[in-house]
Each structure stands twice: as C-alpha cells, then as structure tokens.
Amino acid sequence: MRAIPTPLPAETEVQPPGVPGISGLMTLIVAIVVLAALYIGQDVFLPVVMAILLAFVLAPFVDFMRKWHLGRVPSVIIAVLVALGIIVSLGGLIGFQVAGLATDLPRYQATIKEKVGSIKAGTIGRLPALLKEFNRAVEEAPPKETTAPGTAAQPAPASPAPLPVEVHEREATPIELAKSIAAPLLKPLTTMGIVFVVLIFILLQREDLRDRMIRLFGSSDLHRTTGAMDDAARRLSRFFLIQLGLNASFGVIIGLGLWAIGVPSPALWGVFAAVMRFVPYIGSVIAAAFPIMLASAVDPGWSMVGMTAALFLISEPLMGHAIEPVVYGTSTGLSPFAVVIAAIFWTWLWGPVGLLIATPLTLCLVVLGRHVERLEFLDVLLGDRPALTPAENLYQRMLAGDPDEALESAEVLLKDRSLTSYYDEVALRSLQLAANDAKRGVMTAIQIEQVKSVASALVQDLNSHDDDEPDAADTKDDPVAPPQSEVPAIRNPAMPDTIALESRVPPGWKAEGAVMCVAGRGPLDESAAAMLSQLLGKHGIGSGVQTHDAVSRGTIEALDVEGVELIALCYVEITGMPAHLRYLIRRIRNHAPNAKIMVGIWQADHGVFQDDDTRSAIGADYYVSSLRDGVVRCLQVATGESQPPVSGGGVVELMPQSRVSGAGVMRRMRLPT
C-alpha cells in the first residue's frame, strides 16, 4: 500500500510570490532610463568611456614619470602626446599600406581570374555548365498544343523593342567634392579629440575622481573603500597593459609571419590582427580571413594560402591557451558566457566600437561589483567566481538529495585543505544553514531527512581521506580579485605537534568508545557528532556516536559508559542559554562521574563563550567552537597536556571560524600559529 503523505504544517506551506515593491519598480525604471541614455547619447558617452579605458593604460606611465620628479601636468602631457603619436603613426601606416594594396588590385584581379578559370576547367567547373544545359533543354521543349487538331497555330504578335534610357548625374562642385571627402573623416577626428580632452582631465584629477566615487559608494567605510578603489585601479591598469602588450605581440608575430610568407602589406594585417584580438572569440577569425583571401589573390597556387592559414591556426591557440593563462593567472575575472553576452550587448548599443571595448568595459563593471556593495549584482552576473559559497553549494546539494555531486565538490576542495578544515569551514556551515531554515519552519520533514541522508553519506564517503594538510600551491593572482584582508585570521596560540600528541595517547583512549560523541537534540546534530568521531579516529583516539535519545531521562541508565574517558556533546545550532543542556550535563555526571564532559557548539559567537558565569552554571569541563578545537582538546586531555578544569567547569577553547580559503585549519604535522 502507498503511504498517505503527512499534511504539511501551516508554517511550511508554500506562500504565493509577493507583489514587487516600489523599490523594485524604481530599480527597473532606473535601468531602462540608463540604457536609453546610453543608446541615445552614445556620441557623448562613447568618447568618455574610451577615455576612461585609455586612462587605465596610461596611468602607470604617468606614475613612472612622476617618480622621476616630473610634475603632474608635464607627465600627463607627455603621456598623452606619446599615445597620440602612436595612434597617428599607426593610422599613417595603415593608410600607406592600403594605398599600396590599391595600386596592385589589377594584378590581383588577374590572378583571381586565372584561379577561377582553372577551377572552371575542372570537374567542379563543369557542373554549372551541365546545370545550364539542363535548364536550356527544359526551356526549349515544345509547348503542349492547345489548338484543335488540323488547324495551324497562329504566331504571337511581336512586342515592340524597349527604348534605351540613360541617366547622367550632375557633376559635383568643388565644395561638394570636399564635403564628401571630409565628412567621413570629421566624425572620427571629432571623437578622437573628445577622447583626448577627457583623458587629460581624468589623468590630472584622478585622486579627485576617486574621492567622489568613494563618496558615492562607500563613504561609511573610507579606509576599506579607499584601499579597494586603489587596488582595483592598479589591477585594471596592469590587466589592460598586459592585454595591450599581448595583443601587440600577437600582431607583430602575425606581421612578421606574413612578411616571411610573402603576403603583401604585412604591417597592415599585423595591426589589424592586434586590434581584432580585442574582440572575444571571433576577432582572430575575422583577422585571418582577409590575409587568407589576399594570399589566394597573390599566389597562383595554394601554398601561400595554406601557410597563412597555418600561421593563424598555430599562433592563436598558442597565445590564447599557453601564454595568456601564464601571464594573466588562473582567471581574467569574466565568465565566458558574460563575455559573449557583453559583446552582443555593447555591439547593439554602440556598434563596432562597442564590440572592441566590450571586454575591458565589462571587466571594469565586474571590478566595481567586487568592491562596491551596491553593485555586487554585477559581479554575480558577469564574474567568473562561483555564485554560491562552498557551504551554500553543499546545502543546495543536500536539499536536492544529491550525495554524488556533494562528494565531487568535497574532493575538489580537499585538494588544498585538510579534512578538518573542510568539515569546519564547509560542512558545518551548510548544516547551520539547514538548521536555521528548519528552525524558521521553511523546511519540510522530507527535506530535513534528505539533508541528514546526504550528510551521513558524505561523512561515510570521506572516511578514506586522511586528515593531512596539503602542501600550499602557488596561486596566480586574479587580476580583478578583491584586495586581500590586511588582518590575519584569528588563530589559537601555538600547539605542539599532533604527531607527538598522538604517539603519547594512552591505550585506554585508543579503545573503541573512549570518547562518546553525543548528538544534541537538533535534527542535524548527529551529523556533526559523526564528523567529530571520524576525525578523532584519524588522530588515534577511539570514539563512537550516540543519539540524543540515548542520554534522555528514561534511557540514560541503560547507557554503557564503561571505558568512556570523555563525553562530547555536539550542537550544530543552539540558541540562548538552554536549561536542558545544564540538566543533561547533570544527568551525565551522575551516570558517568569519572568522564570529562566537553560541549561543542559550532558557533564561535555564541554567548556561552563570552560569559564565565554561564559556563560555570552549565557545568561542563571544556567548551569548543570548532571541530579542530575539539580534536586538539581531546588529544590534550588524553596526553595530560590540557589544563585542569576549574571549579564548575569552563576551560574554553575559542577560535572564530574564518572564511573558506586555500589554507586549512588543521595541519597533520604541526598546528598553525
């Protein structure tokens, strides 16, 4: 028979979605207005954006000249003149190269005609002739007779020949001729002039603009926001310089390669390849198309075409997959999907120029999102960092009842942290999220069971992992990562070697059940107790797990405590100063008077760690706030290294849990200072 599902309590019923508030509608309106302004005012915003991006490139050069005791104004003027000179030189080079190509066009046309003729002479060339012959045969087939038998068909009347008509345009006046030549050049020159004017003012007033940004987005925390802005500007400048250098190097390689192959105007195609490499994914393909077509027009054979294609097929993967990852590091800060969407969006908004600046402009937005709290959604949408923390990701997998993916994620994290660190920083955090949701009544009984099942399977699957701290690997600097905190993580005083402690563990503590890990009365406390028991076993202490029911008033008398040296009470989440904990410890002391009692509340900010009177009232011997502390405390008690408990209990081992990082919490050989 199918079991009848239990009706959900009222507080766990799914509530209908709420109506969007005024703030949400205002945000949507502001976004629409901003997009409309960017589209309509592109003639104004585009030069400003280009000036800002160019300022990131020139800022290190200005700082370098100022170190040589040049004033701000001379340094800015020299930097702008150098940039202008480079741009004008490249423009002149492109102009000369294009003019040289134009003079050789008749020769290229003749080569193309010869190749087309050779193709027509082949099998492929005879195919159109066969098709034309077939069409002619169909058209010349005699029409079906519609006249009566025996009567002659009347010829159709001839139509009059069409009269030829010729249209002659009026010759352009000198003014119109000059206007037609100057008009296409006027807008780019005007845009360039605006860009360099804005660039000069940005470089002259960098600090003032930074302070205004701080005032807008982070005036409540000036120290942190100032450091973030300076670090973001430094990282962006370095990233854009590296990108410009790599793309220029790619253009030089392509230019030299085409020169060696013999393709005309190699400098033009080198510059074009360097510029098009700013376009994500398809830029190099577009840059390769034109030299390949030119090579087919120059060489009567096909060898030059093959060598030109091979040059791009070798250079682009080498630059993109070998050199760039080494120079940039493990990440550029943008997700591949964001790069594609950004290219489409900025091209739609600002045309071809938007396609060229899409990647650097989007990178600037991601940096703002990582450093400015109000713009954090930009980092979430466009950045390449995981949207969920490891603890949130594990909790989501627990809710989905997917132990395999939870184990896969854990094995990835365990490559650069110990098992203790993973349990403290990830697994316990996810259990706390689940416990909070269960306390709020937003989880069903089925979901709670799924979380418990996945947590139990995860602990069982990780039983084969040793609690070793992997060697610290060298990590590449993320060019758009947030600045590292200057405040080191709070850690306990120096501890002795765990190997030395484990070697001195008495035989009685190595016996199974020497430490009894008792789960609290929360739905997920048993999973935390299983983690502590597993870690103790990996450090040479025998342990076992008991449910909360085993120490209840009606069943504690039947609990076997023979050989138990320490009883550890494990709580994932506990609020206030619960009276049941005091009575529970009193029952345990009466039943096992010789065993030490340790309370593990995996919340470093819990009030029990702040109040001596509360700890004395509860009556435990030791209090810990992490699994690492629990393992170390048990080793110290077992070997006699621990301080004797004060009257009423209360030796506290407190270490606030830090954020998940590459460094683990516990090392096998030596605990960190």
N, C-alpha and C positions, 0 to 999 in steps of 0.2 A: 504493500500500500504506500502511496505517496504521502509524505508527511505534510500536514497542513501548516503553512507558514504562519509564524507568530506575528500578529499585527504590531506595527512599529508604535512606539510611544509618541505622544503628541509632539514632544520637543525634537524628534528625529525625522518628522515628516518633511518632505521636500517643499520648500516655500517657493511661490512663484517669483520670477525675477521682478525686481523693483523698477519703478519708472525712473529714467535718467533725471538727475537733479539739474539745478540751474548751472552748477559749476561745470558739469559735463557738456551741457549745451554751449556754454560760453567757450570752453576749450575747442569744441568743434568749429564754432564761428570764427574764433581767432585763427585756427589752422587754415580755414578756407580763405580768410582775408589775406593771410601771409602768402599763400600760394598765388592768389590773384595778383597781389602786389609784385611778387617776383616775376610773374609772367608779363604783366603789363609794363612794369618798369625795368625790363631787362637791359635797356640801354644805359640805365643808371647803376643797377646792382651788379651787372656782369663786370664792368671795369673795377668796381670796388672789391669784388671777390678775387679777381685776378691779382689786384694789388696786394691783398692780404696774403695770398699764397706766395707771391713773389717776395714779400717781406720776410716770410719764414726762411726762404732760401738765402736772402742777403743779410739777415740779422747776424749770423756767425761771422761773416766777413766784416761787418761794421764793428762788432766787438773786437775782432782781431786787430783792426787798425786803431781802435781806441786804446788798446794795450800798448801801442807804440806812441802814446801821448799825443795822438791827433785829436782835435776837438770833435764834438758830436757832429757839427754841421759839415766840416770838411770830410769826415769819414762817410757820412751819408751821401754827400755829393759824389765822392769818388766811387762808392759802391754803385750808385745809380748810373753814373757815366759808364762804368765797366759793363754793367748789364745792358745798357742801351747800345754800347759799342758791339757787344756780342750779337745782340738781336739784329742790328743793322748789317753787320758783316754776314751773318747767315742769310739775311734777306738778299743782299747783293750776290752772294754765292749762288743762291737758288735762281736768281734772275739770269745770271750768266749761263748757268747750266741749262736752263730752259731755252734760252736763246740758241745755244749750241745744238740742242735737240731739234729745234725748229728748222735750222738750216739743212739738216740731214734727213728730213722727212721724205723727200722724193726717193732717196736711196733705200730707205726702209720700206717704202711702199712697193718698190720694185722687188725687194726680197720677199715680201709677203705674197706678191702676185706669183712669184716662182714657186713658193711653197704650196700655195693654193692650187696652182696648176699641176704640181706633182701629186697632190692629194687627189685631184680630179682624174688624173691618169690612172690611178689605182682602182682597186675594187670598190672602195668607198665612193670614189668619184663617179663611177658608172651607175651607181644606184639612183641618183636623181634623174639621169637620162632615161633609165628604164621606167621610172615613175612618170616622167613627162610623156614618153612614148605611149604608155598605157592610157594616160589622160587624153592624148590626142586621138587615140583609137576610139575611145568612148565618145568623144565629141563629134568625130566624123562618121559615126554609124548612121545609116539611113533612117530617117524618122518613120514611124509607123504610119501607114496610109490611112487617111480618114475620108477620102473621096469614094464615090460609088464606083463599082467595077466598070471598066470600059470607058471612063471619062478621064481626060488628061488633067493633070494638076496644073493650076494656074500659078505662074510665078508671082512672088510677093513684090509689091511696088518698092522701088529703090528709094531709100531715105536720103535727104539732102546732106551733103558733107558739112561738118561743123565749121564755123568761121573761126580762124585763129585770133586769139586776143592776147595782147602783150601789155604788161603793167610796168611802168617805169617810175621809180621813186625819184623824188626831188633831191638834187644834190645838197648835202649838208653844208651849212655855212661854217666858217672857221670857229665861231663861238659854239655852235652845236657840236662840232667835232671835238673841241677842247673839253666841253662838258661831258661828252660820252666817255672820254679817256679819264677825266679827273674824278667823275662820280664814283666809280668802283673803288678808287683809292682813298677817297675822302673819309669814308666811314671807318675803315681800319686805322687810318692815321689819327683820326679823332679819338677813337677808343684807346689807342696806344698812348696818346697824350694824356688822357684822363687817368689811365693806369699809372703812369709815372708821376703825375702830380699827387695822386692819392698815396702812392708808395713813399714819396718823400716825406709827407706829413706823418704817415704811420711810423716810419723809422725814426723821425725826430721826436715823436711823442709816444713812444712805446710804453714807458712807465705810466704815463697819464692814462692811456687807454686801458692798461692792465688794472689800474686802480678803479677805473669806472666799471669794468667788468666785475671786479670784486665787490663793489658797492651794489651792483645789481643782483648778483647771485650768491654772495657769501659774506656779507658784512657782519653776520653774527659770529663768525669764527675767522678772524682776519689772519691769524697765524697759519692755520691749516689751508685756507683758501689761497693765500699768497704763495705758499710753498707748492700747492697743486698747480697754480697758474704758471709759475716759473718753470716747474718741471715739465708741464705739458708743452709749453713753448719751446723748451730746449729739446724735448724728444721729437716734436714735429719738425723743427728746423733740421735736426740730424737726419730724420727719416726722409724729408724732401731732398736734402743734399745727396743722400745715398741713392735715392731713386733717380735723381738727375744724373749723378755720376754713372750709375749702371746703364741707364738708357743711352747716355752719350757714348759710353764704351761699346755698347751694342751697335750703335750707329757707325762708330769708327771701324769695328770689325767687319760690318757689312760693306762699308765703303771700300776698305782695303781688299776684301774678298772679291767684290765686283770689279775692282780695278785689275786684280790679278787674272780674273776670268776674261776680262776684255769687254765688259758691258759698258756702253757709253754713259757719260755723266755719273760716275760712281759717287762723287761727293753729294750730288742731289739726292740719290737714293739712300745714302747713309744718313743724311739729315732727316729725310722723310721717315726712315725706319726708326730713328731715335724719337721723333715726335709721336709716331703712331704707337709706340710701345707704351705710351701713357694710356691708351685705350685698352681696357681689360679684355683679354681672351682673343678678340678678333683683330686687334691692332697689328700684330705681326703678320697675320694672314693678308690683310689689306696691303701692308708694306711690301710683301713678297710678290703680290700679283703684278704690279707694274714692272719691276725689273725682269720678271719672267716673260711677260709679253714683249718687252723691248728686246730681250735676248732672242726670242723667236723671230723678231723682225730683222735682227742684225746678222745672225749666223744662218747661212743657207742650210746647214744641217741641224741636228738636235742636241749636239754635245753641250753647247753653251747653255741651253735651256735646262738640261739635266744638272749641270754643275751649279747653276744659280739656285735651282730648287733645293739641291743638296746643301748648299750654304745656309739657307734659312732653316731647313729641317734639322741641321746639326746645331746651329748657333742658338736658336730659340729654346729648345729643351735644355741645352747646357746652361744657358743663362737663367732660365726660369726654375729649373729643378735641382741645379747643383750650386751655382754661385749665389743666387738670391737667398736661399734658406740659410746659407752660412753667414752672409752679411747682415740680413735682417734679423736672424734669430728664428725661433720656432714659430713665430706668428707675426703678421703685419697688423693685427687688430681688427680686421674686417672678415666677416664670413663670406664665402663665395657667393651665396645667394644674395647677400646685401650688395656685393659688387655689381652683380648683373642688374638688380632692381635699380640701384643708384644710376648706372649707366643709362638705362631706359628712361628713368625719371628726368635726369638733367638734360638728356638729349631732347626729350619732349618739351622741356621748359625753355632751354636756351640754345637748341640747335647743335651743330657740330662742335662749337666751342664748349658746350656743356658736356659733350662726350669726352673731350680731352681732360677736363678738370673734374670729372665725376669722382674718380677715386680719391685724389687728395682732398677734395671738398668734403666728401663723406667721412674721410678719416678725421678731419677737423671736428665734425659733428660727434663722432664717437668719443673723441678725447673730451669734448665738453660734457658728454653724458657720463663719463667716468669720473669727472672731477666736480661737476655741479649737480647737486642733489635734485634740483628741479628738472633737469634734463636727463635724468637717469634712463628714461624710456628709450632715448636714442642709442645708448649702449646696449640695452636689451634687444632692440630691434635690429641693429646693424652690426654690433660687435660679434667677435668670434668666441667670446668666453661663454661657458655654459650658463643658460638662463637660470638654472636651479643649482643650489649648493649641493655638495655630495650628500649631506644629510637629507635635504628635501628630495633629491632624486631617489634615495633609498626608500624614503617614506612613500613616495609615489609608487614605487615598485611593490612595496608591501601592500598598499591599498589595492593594487591591481592583481595581487596574488601571483607574482612572477618571481619565484626564487632563482631561476636561472639567470635572468638579467641582473638581479641583485648581486649574485655571486660574481658575474662577469665584471661589474663595476667595482666590486671589492678587490678583485685580483689586480685590476689596474692600479688602484690606489695603494695596494700593498707593495707595489714595486719600489716606492720611495718612502715608506713609513712602516713602523712595526705594527704587529697585530694589536698591541695595547693601544697604540696611538689611533689606529683605525676604530677600535671599539669606543674609545673616549670621544674622539672628535666627530665621528660619523654615526656609528650605530646607536650610541646612547642619545645623540641629538635627535635622530629620527624617532626613537622610541618616546622621547619627550614631546615631540610634535604630536605623535599619536595619542599620548596620554592627555595632552591639553585638549585635543579635539574630543576625546572620549569624555573628559570632564565637562566640556561645554554641551555635550549631548548631541553632537552633529555626526557621530559615527553609529552605524547600526551594529548589532551583535555579530552579524556575518562579517562585517569589515574588521571588527576587533579580532575575530578568530583568524581572519586572513593575515593580519599583521603578526599575530603570535605565531602562526604557522610558518610564515616566511622568515621571521627572526630565528625561530628554532632551527629551520633548515639551514640558514646561513651559518649559525654557530656550529652546527654539525659538519657542514662542508669545509669550514675553515679550521677544523681540528687538525688537519695535516700541516698547517702552516706553523713554522717556528716563530717565536716572538723575538726575532732579530731585527735590529735596526739596519736597513740597507745603507751602503756607502752613499754619501752625498754626491749626487751627479752634478756636473757643471751645467747650469741652465743659461740659455741665451736670454738676453734682455729683450723684453717685449717693447717695441718702440712706442707703443701707446699705453702701456700699463700704468696704473696709478702709482704714485710715489710710495716707496716703502716707508712704513712707520719708523720713526726715529726712536720710539720707545720699545725696548726689547720685551719679549714675552716674560711674564712673571713666573718664575720657577722656584722650586724649593732649594734650600741650601744643598751643598754638595753631599752626595750619598756615597757609601762605599760600593765597591764592585759587587754587582749582583752575583757574579760567578763565585766570589769569595763567600757571600752570604749563603748561596745555595750549597756550597761544599760543607758548611757548618750546620746545616739543618739536621736536627736530631732525628733518629729513626722513628720516634713516635709521631713526628709531624709528617713523615713521608707515608705513613699508613693511610689507606683509603678512609675518607671521612674525618681526617684530623681537623679540617676546617669545614664547618657546616654552613653553607650559603643558604640562608632562609629568605625566600621571596616575601616582599611586602604584600599588602592586601590589594594593591592596584592590579589591573588586568595584565600589565606588561612587566611587572616586577620580576616574574620568573625568568624572563629572557635575560634581564640584567644579571640575575644570580647565576645563570648558566655561563655567561661571559666571564664573570669573576672566577667561577670554579675552573673553567678551562684554562685561564691564564695562570692560576695558582698551580695547576698540574704541570704546565710547561716550565715552571720555575722550581720544581722539585717538592712541592707541598701537596699532599693528598687532600682531596676535597670531595664534597658531594653537595647535592642540591635538594632542598626540602621546600615544599609548598607552604603557603601561609596557614593552610588548614592544619598542618602537622603541629603547629605551636598554639593552636586555639585552646580555649579553656577546657574543652571536652576531650581533646586528643593528646595534649602535651604529656600526660602521664605515660602514654604508650610510646613516646618518642625515645629511641635508643640513643643515649649520649655517651656511651662507653667509648673511651679513646678520643673524644672530641676535645681539642685544645682551645679552639676559638670558634665562636658563632658570629657570622657576619650577616647582618640584616640589610637587605638591598631594596632601595626605593628609587624608582625612576622619577616619580613626581609625588611630592607631598607638600601640603600647604599648612601654614601656621605652625603651631607647636602642639601636635595632636596628642591627646591624652592616651590614646590607645597604644602609642609607642612606649610611654612610660610604664603602663601596666604590662605590656608584652615583655619588656626587659625584666620587670619584677618577676613574672612567671618563669622566665628562662633562668634567672639567677636561683630561684628556689629549686628548679628541676636540675640545673647543672651548675652547682656553686663553684666548681673548680675551673670552669671555662671562662676565658676572656670574651667580652662582647664588643663587637665593632659595628658601628652604624654607618652604612654607606648611603648617603643622599647625594645623587649625582646632580646637584645644583650648588655651584660654588657660592652663590649669593643668598643661600637660604639663611634664615635668621639663627638657626642653631649654631652656625659657625661664628656668629658675631656676639653672642650673649653667653657669658660664663655661667650665670645663674640658671639659664635654661638647660645648658648641658649638665649641670650638677643635678637639676631636678629630673632629667630624663634618666641619668644613671648609667650610661654606657662607659666603657673604658676608652674607646677610641672612636673618632669621627673622621671620615674621609669623604672627599667630594669628587673623586675620580677613581677609575679602576687602577690606574697607575699607583695612586696613593695607597689603595687597598692592598695591592700586591707587595709594595715596599713595606707597608706596615706589618703585614703577616710575616714577611721574611725577617724583619727586625725583632718581632716578638718571639719568633721561633728560635732565633740565634742569640737572644738576650741582648741585642743592640738597642732595643727600644727603651725609652724612659719608663719608669714605673708609673702606673696610673695614679693620679692624685685622688684624694678622697672624694667620693661621689662620681668619679669618672671625669673625663674631659680632656684628654690629650688630643689635640686637634691637628690634623694634617691637612692643610688647606692649600689648594692650588687652583686658581681660576682657570677654567679651560680656555685656551686660546683658539683663534680661528684656524680652520683647516689650512695647513701649509705643507710645504715639502718636508719639513723637519718633523720627526716623530716625537712622541712624548717620552718614550722609554727606550733606552739602549740596552742591548744584551750585555755588553762588556762593561759599560760604565753609564750611570745615570747622569744626565746633563746638569751642569751647574747653572 
